[in-house]
Amino acid sequence: MKAYFSHIYQAVSSILIGMGITGRHMFQKPVTIQYPEQRLQLPERERNRLFVDMEDCIGCDQCAKACPVNCIELKTIKAVPGDIVGKTGLTSQGKKKALFVPTFTIDFAKCCYCQLCVFPCPTECIFMTDVFEFSDFKRAGLKYEFSDMTAEQTAEKKMKAEEYALEQAKKKEEAAKAAASSKSSSAAEKKAAEAKKSEAPPPEDLTQTEDNKNKEV
């Protein structure tokens, strides 16, 4: 019985609280914001359009993996030794960059602004901004490309990576052949030594040698 009346009290009190807020606003003078000349100040933790600082991006793909709606598309090319990624080859935090990022596309038509892609980023290169005015008449216009690499640069870096991979594979194959040849030659030498050892005459019997000496004396 006590729980029954408690539930009734909670229901009535919640209705009265809501009606009280509505009643207070009924007697307040409405304020009109002359948008876009006047704008409301947005909260500091406002979640709107994403931005990616490509100078700090290392192509780790953590943001794309964390996205629940798969709105981030990221492609990378491995840098060959001696090649510099970006302007300096380092992030603003001093971390070395080893991957080129020719594609970093975010489809804001799919984005749910959950901010889950921001937290796993090790260099904090992706973050939410306060920009909310980016509507478009076409769906394709909501796809934002953040990579600054041209098609020619992408083709060049991809060719370099493929050539380096083939060169390393060739070196690895030659090293494997050399190791196999060395192993087979050492096995042959060991086999020859064992055969030579088996063909050697048995050592003389020391007892017979002493008997022969006594007979001669």
Secondary structure by P-SEA (a helix, b strand, c coil): caaaaaaaaaaaaaaaaaaaaaaaaaabbbbbbcccccccccccccccbbbbcccccccccccccccccccbbbbbbbbcccccccccccccccccccccccbbbbccccccccccccccccccccccccccccccccccccccccccccaaaaaaaaaaaaaaaaaaaaaaaaaaaaaaaaaaaaaaaaaaaaaaaaaccccccaaaaaaaaaaac
